[in-house]
Amino acid sequence: MLRWFVLVCLMTVSSLLKSQDIFDSSVLHTIHLQMPISNWYDTLAVWYDEGAKSNDSKKFLETNVTIDGNKLAEIAGIRFKGQYSYTGFPGKKKPFRLHFNKFNSQRYQGIRKINLHNLAGDPSFLREHLSYSFLRHAGVPASRTSFTKLYINNQYWGVYLIVEEPEDKLFLENHFGSSKGNLFESKNTTRLQYLGNDENLYANELKLQSDYSSSAWKNLISFLDFYNNSTAPNYGYLFKEKLETGTYFKSLSIDVFLNNWDSYPFNGRNFFIYDHPQTNRLHWIPWDYNLSMWKEDLPIWPLDGNSRYQYKPLIWKIKADPLLTQQYYKALCQLVNETSQTFPYEQLVDNAQKLIGKAVSEDTLKFYAYNQFVKNADDTVVVSMLRSNVPKDITLPGIKTIFKTRPAKVRERLLKLGCDCDNIKETAVQVKLFPNPVTGKLSLSIQNTEVSNINIYLYNLQGVQILTRQLVVEKGIAAFNVGNLAAGIYFIKVGDKTMPFIKL
């Protein structure tokens, strides 16, 4: 009995250790789908069109699945997915969503669902894989990826990228320690504006992907209201309490670094927001990088792609706040000085090309020629894509070239904005006084840096110092009582800045 118990335990441990194998990027996986009907493609296409019209693309076809020689015991669900990657490219190589437990409680290595991306718009086959690797290298909660050869009813369908699904509870548990929070996905183009407290007002822009509850939208809508409308003197501090800005600024920095124009700042899409159930902070999860690493040179502050003359509200509010701007610039400098320098992009590109090269050459459904796959790892290629339903030539830089040249370009742009990444200095403390005039408590809002205390010096109109004190700073605000001062004009000095106030 003991021997049997030990054997079961070892098998369980072995199963857990292998739970991440599907995302082993050093292996070219194989996935076989056995569809129950011969006209499966037309059926999925009809369901996709029906879902697009009704804004619901959740109809799945049953399929038997074998992954790396392991046949799943129960049927899974399959459907087409995507927008531009589905409609913008000719041929039958469409992206899929594979749902292991759509019709039962089945998991594969603990995973409920995966995406099979068709690598549309990317002759190198590497853009999305490298982008997600770079995000994870920077410490951003981002999907794992690996390559697979896909077979459907024994026909080779080509090389696909397996992409981890942020909706999957395993993803949320791995990154946030809990999958019980509310997860929202950008549904269509969104500016993330506050539209009111009714969740239905956001139905065309955002979608709740977790289990619904009557209060599911409350925290997100509260954040939208705050960041769009608040005029609090310590806005930046309150912003950081509501949105986890450390990883958000890393994500934004990488979007700029990789010229990922198909993201929130430019196009208003391709992200998730996770409402953590324990901290009530919102977390940004980036998504969809097949159109990254384009020729477009995104500026530090990307303009709204739909207007070209203004910023998305979230970008504009960050730009307008000194504390948030400083944190964003620091994230960019860390990216160009450290993260990009330690990211082994050359090794990853070479290994991936070697891994999938033969399979790509045999992929008769791929969108571009094999020689473009080989060349685009290092050099620029020009390919044709539908843009606004019109074929256009698109210039795509070499993958290695992006990682070689972007650090200097981003550093140069930052320098023009007054931020020297080679000599980062703390800027002088910016302080605002309120209320002014004052009768009792005078408050100081620390605008651009995070400190726990400040020293103040108080002078009368004749320049005589009448008070010195160290004040505790909480959430960017320090305060002290001036009610005992005689009415008149006074000056308060913080650091090298002196400001007048009127005591009534």
C-alpha positions as CSV (number, residue, x, y, z in Angstrom):
1,M,0.0,0.0,0.0
2,L,2.8,2.4,0.9
3,R,4.6,1.6,-2.4
4,W,1.4,2.4,-4.3
5,F,0.9,5.7,-2.4
6,V,4.5,6.8,-3.2
7,L,4.0,5.9,-6.8
8,V,0.8,8.0,-7.0
9,C,2.6,10.9,-5.4
10,L,5.5,10.7,-7.8
11,M,3.1,10.6,-10.7
12,T,1.3,13.6,-9.4
13,V,4.6,15.6,-8.9
14,S,5.7,14.6,-12.4
15,S,2.4,15.8,-13.8
16,L,2.8,19.2,-12.0
17,L,6.4,19.5,-13.2
18,K,5.3,19.0,-16.8
19,S,2.4,21.5,-16.5
20,Q,4.3,24.2,-18.3
21,D,5.7,22.0,-21.2
22,I,3.3,23.3,-23.8
23,F,5.1,26.7,-23.4
24,D,8.6,25.3,-23.7
25,S,9.9,27.5,-26.5
26,S,12.9,25.3,-27.1
27,V,10.6,22.7,-28.6
28,L,8.7,22.8,-31.9
29,H,5.4,21.3,-30.7
30,T,2.9,19.4,-32.8
31,I,-0.9,19.8,-32.4
32,H,-3.3,17.5,-34.3
33,L,-7.0,18.5,-34.5
34,Q,-9.5,16.0,-35.7
35,M,-12.6,17.8,-36.8
36,P,-15.9,15.7,-36.8
37,I,-17.1,17.2,-40.1
38,S,-15.5,17.7,-43.5
39,N,-16.8,21.3,-43.9
40,W,-15.4,22.4,-40.6
41,Y,-13.7,25.5,-42.2
42,D,-16.9,26.9,-43.7
43,T,-18.8,26.2,-40.5
44,L,-16.3,28.1,-38.4
45,A,-16.2,30.9,-40.9
46,V,-20.0,31.2,-40.8
47,W,-19.9,31.2,-37.0
48,Y,-17.2,33.9,-37.0
49,D,-19.3,36.1,-39.3
50,E,-22.4,35.6,-37.2
51,G,-20.4,36.3,-34.0
52,A,-18.9,39.5,-35.5
53,K,-22.4,40.8,-36.4
54,S,-23.8,40.0,-32.9
55,N,-20.6,41.0,-31.1
56,D,-20.4,37.5,-29.7
57,S,-17.9,35.1,-31.3
58,K,-18.1,32.3,-28.7
59,K,-19.6,29.4,-30.8
60,F,-17.3,26.5,-30.8
61,L,-17.0,23.3,-32.8
62,E,-16.1,20.0,-31.2
63,T,-12.7,18.6,-32.0
64,N,-10.4,15.8,-30.8
65,V,-6.9,17.1,-29.9
66,T,-3.5,15.5,-29.7
67,I,-0.6,17.5,-28.4
68,D,3.0,16.3,-28.7
69,G,1.7,12.8,-29.1
70,N,-0.7,13.0,-26.1
71,K,-4.3,12.6,-27.1
72,L,-6.7,14.4,-24.8
73,A,-9.2,12.1,-23.2
74,E,-12.2,14.3,-24.0
75,I,-13.3,16.6,-26.8
76,A,-12.3,20.2,-26.8
77,G,-13.8,23.3,-28.5
78,I,-12.3,25.2,-31.4
79,R,-13.2,28.5,-33.1
80,F,-11.7,31.2,-35.3
81,K,-10.5,34.3,-33.4
82,G,-8.9,37.7,-34.1
83,Q,-9.9,40.8,-36.1
84,Y,-7.2,42.1,-38.5
85,S,-5.3,38.8,-38.3
86,Y,-8.5,37.1,-39.5
87,T,-10.0,39.5,-42.0
88,G,-6.9,41.3,-43.3
89,F,-5.1,38.4,-44.8
90,P,-6.1,36.1,-47.6
91,G,-6.1,32.3,-47.5
92,K,-7.1,29.7,-45.0
93,K,-4.5,30.2,-42.4
94,K,-6.7,31.7,-39.7
95,P,-6.1,32.2,-36.0
96,F,-7.8,29.8,-33.6
97,R,-8.9,29.7,-30.0
98,L,-8.6,26.2,-28.5
99,H,-10.7,25.6,-25.4
100,F,-9.9,22.4,-23.6
101,N,-12.8,22.5,-21.2
102,K,-15.5,24.1,-23.4
103,F,-17.7,21.0,-23.2
104,N,-16.4,19.5,-20.0
105,S,-14.0,20.1,-17.1
106,Q,-10.9,19.0,-19.0
107,R,-7.6,20.7,-18.5
108,Y,-4.3,20.3,-20.4
109,Q,-1.4,20.6,-18.0
110,G,-3.6,22.7,-15.8
111,I,-4.5,25.0,-18.7
112,R,-8.1,25.7,-19.8
113,K,-7.5,27.4,-23.2
114,I,-4.8,28.5,-25.6
115,N,-4.6,30.7,-28.7
116,L,-3.1,29.5,-32.0
117,H,-1.9,32.7,-33.7
118,N,-1.4,32.6,-37.5
119,L,1.6,35.1,-37.4
120,A,-0.3,37.3,-39.9
121,G,1.6,40.4,-41.0
122,D,5.0,39.0,-39.9
123,P,7.2,37.4,-42.5
124,S,9.8,36.8,-39.7
125,F,7.3,34.7,-37.7
126,L,9.1,36.1,-34.6
127,R,7.6,39.5,-33.7
128,E,5.0,38.3,-31.3
129,H,7.3,35.6,-29.7
130,L,10.1,38.1,-29.2
131,S,7.8,40.9,-27.9
132,Y,6.3,38.7,-25.2
133,S,9.7,37.4,-24.3
134,F,10.9,41.0,-23.9
135,L,7.9,41.9,-21.8
136,R,8.4,39.0,-19.4
137,H,12.2,39.8,-19.3
138,A,11.2,43.3,-18.1
139,G,9.0,41.9,-15.4
140,V,5.6,42.6,-17.1
141,P,2.8,40.1,-16.6
142,A,2.7,38.8,-20.2
143,S,1.8,35.6,-22.0
144,R,4.2,32.7,-22.6
145,T,4.6,31.5,-26.2
146,S,6.0,28.6,-28.1
147,F,5.8,27.4,-31.7
148,T,3.8,24.5,-33.1
149,K,3.2,22.6,-36.3
150,L,-0.6,22.4,-36.7
151,Y,-2.3,19.6,-38.4
152,I,-6.1,19.5,-39.1
153,N,-7.7,16.3,-40.2
154,N,-4.1,15.0,-40.9
155,Q,-3.4,18.0,-43.3
156,Y,-0.4,20.2,-42.4
157,W,-1.9,23.7,-41.7
158,G,1.4,25.4,-41.1
159,V,3.5,27.0,-38.2
160,Y,1.5,28.7,-35.5
161,L,2.4,30.4,-32.3
162,I,0.9,29.0,-29.1
163,V,0.0,32.1,-27.0
164,E,-1.0,31.9,-23.4
165,E,-4.5,33.2,-22.7
166,P,-4.7,36.0,-20.0
167,E,-8.3,34.9,-19.3
168,D,-7.0,31.5,-18.1
169,K,-7.1,31.2,-14.4
170,L,-3.6,29.7,-14.4
171,F,-2.2,32.9,-16.0
172,L,-3.8,35.1,-13.3
173,E,-2.7,32.8,-10.4
174,N,0.9,32.7,-11.7
175,H,1.1,36.5,-12.0
176,F,-1.1,37.9,-9.3
177,G,-1.5,35.0,-6.8
178,S,-5.3,34.9,-7.3
179,S,-7.7,34.4,-10.2
180,K,-10.8,35.6,-8.3
181,G,-10.6,39.2,-9.4
182,N,-12.4,40.9,-12.3
183,L,-10.7,40.8,-15.7
184,F,-11.6,43.2,-18.4
185,E,-10.6,43.1,-22.1
186,S,-10.5,45.9,-24.6
187,K,-13.2,44.9,-27.0
188,N,-13.0,47.6,-29.7
189,T,-11.2,50.9,-29.9
190,T,-11.4,52.6,-26.6
191,R,-10.2,55.9,-25.2
192,L,-10.8,54.8,-21.6
193,Q,-13.0,57.8,-20.9
194,Y,-15.4,58.1,-18.1
195,L,-18.9,57.7,-19.6
196,G,-20.9,57.4,-16.3
197,N,-21.5,54.9,-13.6
198,D,-23.7,52.6,-15.7
199,E,-21.6,49.6,-16.8
200,N,-23.7,49.3,-20.0
201,L,-22.2,52.5,-21.3
202,Y,-18.9,50.7,-21.7
203,A,-20.3,47.6,-23.5
204,N,-18.9,48.6,-26.9
205,E,-15.4,49.2,-25.6
206,L,-14.7,46.8,-22.7
207,K,-15.8,43.3,-21.9
208,L,-15.9,41.6,-18.5
209,Q,-14.2,38.3,-19.0
210,S,-14.5,36.9,-15.5
211,D,-17.6,35.8,-13.6
212,Y,-20.2,38.6,-13.4
213,S,-21.3,40.1,-10.2
214,S,-23.3,43.2,-9.5
215,S,-20.2,45.1,-8.3
216,A,-17.8,43.7,-10.9
217,W,-17.4,47.1,-12.7
218,K,-17.4,49.3,-9.6
219,N,-13.6,49.6,-9.1
220,L,-12.8,50.1,-12.8
221,I,-15.5,52.7,-13.3
222,S,-14.3,54.5,-10.2
223,F,-10.8,54.6,-11.6
224,L,-12.0,55.9,-15.0
225,D,-13.9,58.7,-13.1
226,F,-10.9,59.5,-11.0
227,Y,-8.2,59.7,-13.6
228,N,-10.4,61.5,-16.1
229,N,-11.9,64.1,-13.8
230,S,-9.9,64.4,-10.6
231,T,-8.2,67.7,-9.8
232,A,-6.7,66.5,-6.5
233,P,-3.4,68.3,-5.6
234,N,-1.8,64.9,-5.0
235,Y,-3.2,63.4,-8.2
236,G,-0.1,61.3,-9.1
237,Y,0.0,59.6,-5.7
238,L,-3.7,58.8,-5.8
239,F,-3.3,57.5,-9.4
240,K,-0.5,55.1,-8.2
241,E,-2.8,53.8,-5.5
242,K,-5.5,52.8,-8.0
243,L,-3.3,51.6,-10.9
244,E,-0.2,49.5,-10.5
245,T,2.1,51.9,-12.4
246,G,5.4,50.0,-12.1
247,T,4.4,47.3,-14.7
248,Y,2.1,49.7,-16.6
249,F,5.0,52.1,-17.3
250,K,7.2,49.2,-18.3
251,S,4.5,48.0,-20.7
252,L,4.1,51.5,-22.2
253,S,7.8,51.9,-22.5
254,I,8.1,48.6,-24.4
255,D,5.2,49.6,-26.7
256,V,7.2,52.7,-27.6
257,F,10.5,50.8,-27.9
258,L,9.0,48.2,-30.2
259,N,7.0,50.7,-32.3
260,N,3.9,48.7,-31.3
261,W,1.4,51.1,-32.8
262,D,-1.5,48.6,-32.5
263,S,-1.8,49.3,-28.7
264,Y,-3.7,51.6,-26.4
265,P,-1.7,54.9,-26.9
266,F,-2.1,54.8,-30.7
267,N,-5.1,52.6,-31.6
268,G,-6.9,52.2,-28.2
269,R,-6.9,48.4,-28.1
270,N,-5.1,45.2,-27.2
271,F,-4.9,45.1,-23.5
272,F,-6.5,43.5,-20.4
273,I,-7.1,45.2,-17.0
274,Y,-7.2,42.9,-13.9
275,D,-8.9,44.1,-10.8
276,H,-6.9,42.4,-8.0
277,P,-9.4,41.1,-5.4
278,Q,-7.0,41.6,-2.4
279,T,-5.5,45.0,-3.1
280,N,-8.2,46.6,-5.2
281,R,-5.5,47.9,-7.5
282,L,-5.9,47.6,-11.3
283,H,-3.1,45.8,-13.3
284,W,-2.4,46.3,-17.0
285,I,-1.9,43.2,-19.1
286,P,-0.5,43.9,-22.6
287,W,-1.8,41.8,-25.6
288,D,-1.3,41.1,-29.3
289,Y,2.1,42.0,-30.7
290,N,2.1,40.6,-34.2
291,L,2.2,44.1,-35.6
292,S,5.0,45.3,-33.4
293,M,8.5,46.3,-34.7
294,W,7.2,48.3,-37.6
295,K,9.1,51.1,-39.3
296,E,7.0,53.8,-37.6
297,D,9.1,55.6,-35.1
298,L,6.7,56.0,-32.1
299,P,7.5,59.1,-30.0
300,I,7.8,59.0,-26.3
301,W,4.3,60.4,-26.0
302,P,2.4,58.6,-28.8
303,L,-0.5,60.6,-30.3
304,D,-4.0,59.1,-30.7
305,G,-3.9,57.3,-34.1
306,N,-7.5,58.3,-34.8
307,S,-6.8,62.0,-34.5
308,R,-3.0,62.5,-34.8
309,Y,-3.5,65.8,-32.9
310,Q,-4.2,64.7,-29.3
311,Y,-3.4,62.0,-26.8
312,K,-5.5,59.3,-25.4
313,P,-6.8,60.4,-22.0
314,L,-4.6,58.0,-20.0
315,I,-1.5,59.2,-21.8
316,W,-2.5,62.9,-21.5
317,K,-3.1,62.6,-17.8
318,I,0.2,60.9,-17.2
319,K,2.0,63.6,-19.3
320,A,0.3,66.4,-17.3
321,D,1.4,65.1,-13.9
322,P,5.1,65.6,-12.9
323,L,5.3,62.6,-10.6
324,L,3.8,60.2,-13.2
325,T,5.9,61.7,-16.0
326,Q,9.1,61.2,-13.9
327,Q,8.2,57.6,-13.2
328,Y,7.5,56.9,-16.9
329,Y,10.8,58.5,-17.9
330,K,12.6,56.3,-15.3
331,A,11.0,53.2,-16.8
332,L,12.1,54.2,-20.3
333,C,15.7,54.8,-19.1
334,Q,15.8,51.5,-17.3
335,L,14.6,49.9,-20.5
336,V,17.3,51.3,-22.7
337,N,20.1,51.2,-20.1
338,E,19.5,47.8,-18.6
339,T,16.6,45.7,-19.8
340,S,17.3,45.9,-23.5
341,Q,21.0,45.4,-22.9
342,T,20.5,42.1,-21.0
343,F,17.8,40.7,-23.3
344,P,19.4,37.9,-25.4
345,Y,17.5,38.8,-28.6
346,E,20.2,37.6,-31.0
347,Q,20.3,34.1,-29.3
348,L,16.5,34.0,-29.2
349,V,16.1,35.0,-32.9
350,D,18.8,32.5,-34.1
351,N,17.4,29.7,-32.0
352,A,13.8,30.3,-33.2
353,Q,14.8,30.5,-36.8
354,K,16.8,27.2,-36.5
355,L,13.9,25.6,-34.6
356,I,11.1,26.4,-37.1
357,G,13.0,27.0,-40.4
358,K,12.2,23.7,-42.0
359,A,8.6,23.8,-40.9
360,V,8.2,27.3,-42.3
361,S,9.6,26.2,-45.6
362,E,7.0,23.5,-45.7
363,D,4.1,25.8,-44.7
364,T,2.2,26.3,-48.0
365,L,-0.4,28.5,-46.3
366,K,2.0,31.1,-45.0
367,F,1.5,34.7,-46.1
368,Y,5.0,35.5,-47.3
369,A,7.9,33.8,-49.0
370,Y,10.5,31.7,-47.2
371,N,13.3,34.0,-48.2
372,Q,11.5,36.8,-46.5
373,F,11.3,34.7,-43.3
374,V,15.1,34.2,-43.5
375,K,16.0,37.8,-44.3
376,N,13.7,39.6,-41.9
377,A,15.5,38.3,-38.9
378,D,18.3,40.7,-39.7
379,D,17.3,42.9,-42.6
380,T,14.4,45.0,-43.8
381,V,11.8,43.5,-46.1
382,V,8.8,45.0,-47.9
383,V,5.6,43.1,-47.9
384,S,2.1,43.8,-49.1
385,M,-0.8,44.1,-46.5
386,L,-4.4,45.3,-46.7
387,R,-4.6,48.7,-45.0
388,S,-8.1,50.2,-45.0
389,N,-9.0,47.4,-47.5
390,V,-6.4,48.6,-50.0
391,P,-3.1,46.6,-50.6
392,K,-0.1,48.7,-49.5
393,D,3.6,48.0,-49.3
394,I,4.7,47.9,-45.7
395,T,8.4,48.2,-44.7
396,L,9.3,45.9,-41.8
397,P,12.8,46.4,-40.2
398,G,14.9,43.4,-39.3
399,I,14.2,42.0,-35.8
400,K,17.8,42.3,-34.6
401,T,18.0,45.8,-36.1
402,I,15.1,47.0,-33.9
403,F,16.9,45.8,-30.7
404,K,20.2,47.2,-31.9
405,T,19.0,50.7,-32.9
406,R,16.0,51.5,-30.7
407,P,17.9,52.1,-27.4
408,A,19.9,55.0,-28.9
409,K,16.8,56.4,-30.6
410,V,14.7,56.4,-27.4
411,R,17.5,57.9,-25.4
412,E,17.8,60.7,-28.0
413,R,14.1,61.4,-27.8
414,L,14.2,61.5,-24.0
415,L,17.2,63.9,-24.1
416,K,15.2,66.3,-26.2
417,L,12.5,66.2,-23.4
418,G,15.1,67.1,-20.8
419,C,15.7,63.5,-19.5
420,D,19.3,62.3,-19.8
421,C,19.3,58.5,-19.4
422,D,23.1,58.5,-19.0
423,N,23.0,61.0,-16.1
424,I,19.7,60.5,-14.3
425,K,19.3,63.1,-11.6
426,E,16.5,63.7,-9.2
427,T,14.6,66.8,-10.2
428,A,14.1,69.6,-7.7
429,V,11.0,69.1,-5.6
430,Q,8.0,70.8,-7.0
431,V,5.6,72.1,-4.3
432,K,2.1,73.7,-4.4
433,L,0.5,75.4,-1.4
434,F,-3.2,75.2,-0.6
435,P,-5.4,76.9,0.4
436,N,-3.9,80.2,-0.2
437,P,-5.0,82.5,1.4
438,V,-5.2,80.3,4.6
439,T,-6.8,80.7,8.0
440,G,-5.7,77.5,9.8
441,K,-4.0,74.4,8.2
442,L,-1.7,75.0,5.3
443,S,-1.1,72.1,3.0
444,L,1.9,71.4,0.7
445,S,1.4,69.1,-2.3
446,I,4.6,67.4,-3.4
447,Q,4.2,67.2,-7.2
448,N,7.1,65.3,-8.7
449,T,8.8,62.9,-6.3
450,E,8.1,60.5,-3.5
451,V,9.4,61.5,-0.1
452,S,8.4,60.5,3.4
453,N,9.2,63.9,5.0
454,I,10.3,67.4,4.0
455,N,12.0,70.3,5.9
456,I,10.3,73.7,5.7
457,Y,11.5,77.2,6.7
458,L,9.0,80.0,7.4
459,Y,9.8,83.7,7.0
460,N,7.9,86.9,7.7
461,L,7.6,89.8,5.2
462,Q,10.9,91.3,6.7
463,G,12.8,88.1,5.8
464,V,13.2,86.9,9.4
465,Q,13.0,83.2,9.9
466,I,10.3,82.5,12.4
467,L,9.9,78.7,12.1
468,T,11.6,75.6,10.9
469,R,10.0,72.2,11.0
470,Q,10.2,68.7,9.5
471,L,6.8,67.6,8.1
472,V,5.7,64.1,7.5
473,V,4.5,63.5,3.9
474,E,1.5,61.1,3.4
475,K,0.2,60.4,-0.1
476,G,2.1,63.4,-1.4
477,I,0.6,65.8,1.1
478,A,2.2,67.5,4.1
479,A,0.4,70.0,6.4
480,F,0.9,72.2,9.4
481,N,-1.2,74.7,11.4
482,V,-0.5,78.4,10.8
483,G,-3.6,79.6,12.8
484,N,-1.5,81.2,15.5
485,L,0.3,83.5,13.0
486,A,-0.8,87.1,12.8
487,A,-2.6,88.1,9.6
488,G,-0.1,89.1,6.8
489,I,2.1,87.8,4.0
490,Y,4.6,85.1,4.7
491,F,7.1,83.0,2.8
492,I,7.8,79.3,3.1
493,K,10.9,77.7,1.7
494,V,11.2,74.0,0.7
495,G,14.5,73.0,-0.8
496,D,15.6,75.8,-3.1
497,K,12.0,77.0,-3.8
498,T,10.4,79.9,-1.8
499,M,6.7,80.5,-2.1
500,P,4.5,83.3,-0.6
501,F,1.2,82.7,1.2
502,I,-1.4,85.0,2.8
503,K,-2.5,84.4,6.4
504,L,-6.0,85.8,7.0
